[in-house]
Amino acid sequence: MGFTNATPIQEQVIPHALMGRDVCALAQTGSGKTAAYTIPILDILTAQRKRAKLPRCLILVPTRELAQQVSESFDALGKYFKDFGYAVIIGGESPYLQEKSLRQGVDVVIATPGRLLDQYERGNVSFLDISLVVIDEADRMLDMGFVPDIEKLMSFIAKPNCQKLCLSATMPKPIQVLVDNFLVKPKQIEIEGESMPADSVEQAFIYKAGKEREKRQALRELIKLEKIEQAIIFCNRKVDVDILANSLKRYKINAGALHGDMTQGARVEMLDAFKEKKVDYLIASDVAARGIDIVMLPFVINYDVPVNADEYVHRVGRTGRAGNKGKAFTFVDDVKSMLYKRLKPYIPEGARTIDASTELENNPFKEIGFLKPTDVKGFKFNAKSVTGFGEAEPAFMRAGL
C-alpha cells in the first residue's frame, strides 16, 4: 500500500494491542488512528479460533462516513486474509439488508451506536463471542450524545476479559469516566500536540468579509486569488450548506453539498464524486464531514468560524495529512465573538491574515469587468448602493456604445 514507516500513534498502539492490553490513545486527526487498530485486529482475529458465525470484534464510530472509512481500511488491509468478513451497521441504510449480512456471519461489526443497539434489541446480532471492542473518536461520541448508548452496549458484552481500545482526539471528563468504567488498567498513550492543528497545515485568517452577499463574493475571490482547485468548505448550519453550494453553482463553480439531512446514498455518491474530482468544492457540515479521509486534499476553508476549538482542529485536519502539506483559510466574522476568542489559542504566531475589504474587495463591478469609480472632487461613490449589475451585460454594452 506504500506504507514505509508507522506513524507515532501506530508505533505505540499496535504493539500493546497485539499483547492483548486495553489501550486509551489520544492523537490528532489525520495521525493514522484507523490503521492503528485495523492492523492489529486483523492479526489478532487470524490467530483466534473462529466460532460459528458470531462476530468477534465490535468497532463503534460516531458517523456513517467514519464507518465507511473504517470498512475501506479493512478492504485494503484485509484482502489477503482468508475467510474474513465485516458488516457495516449504520443509520440511513436498509436495516433488513444489514440484518441479512449479520445472519450470514461476520468477524467484525463496524457500527454507529444507535443502529447497532436497535439490531441487538431485535435479536439480529449476538455479543457472546465479542473479544475485542474499539471506541473510535470518543470525544465526538460525547458531542453527539452517544455515550448512554455506548454504556448500554458495553453492558451486553459477555466475555469478562474482552480487550478494549478507546481512541480520541481529546479527553473530556465524561469520556475519562467511560474509560475508567470499562477499560482495565489501560496503556495510556498520548501523542504530543493532539489538540493542535498539525504543523503540515498553513493557517490563514480572513477578516472584514462583510455580510452574507459580500462574504460569498469574498469566497469566490479567494478561490481565484489562491488558485484553489479543490477544497472542503465548512459551514456551521445545514441550511447554509445548501445556500452556499447553490450560490457557487450560479457562478459556474463546480460545488456540491454534504450534510446530515441527505440520504446515506446521496452522501456516499457526493463524497465519491468529490474524491474522484468530479466535484471541485465540497460544501459540508461538521457531522457529515467526520471521517472524510482524502490524503491529497490541498485546501480547507472555514466559511463559518467553528463552534469550538475541537471542531476547528478536526476541520483543519482534513488537509495536510499523511506527510502532505495543506492550507486552511478561516473567515472571521467578528474578532470580539466568543467563537473567535475560543479559537485564538490555536492560531500560530505569525499566521497569515487577509483583509477581505482590500485583498478580496467586494466590488460588484468585478462581476462584469468594470473598474470601481474613484472619488471625484470629494464625492465618494458608494459601490454598495449600485443594484442590477449581476452577471447580465448592460444594454448599452450590447449596443456597442
Helices and strands as residue ranges (DSSP letters): H 8-18, E 23-26, H 33-47, E 57-60, H 64-78, E 86-89, H 95-104, E 108-111, H 113-121, E 132-135, H 138-143, H 147-155, E 163-168, H 173-182, E 187-190, E 201-207, H 212-225, E 231-234, H 238-250, E 255-258, H 264-275, E 281-284, H 286-289, E 299-302, H 309-316, E 326-332, H 338-343, G 344-346, E 352-355, H 356-359, G 364-368, G 383-385, H 395-398
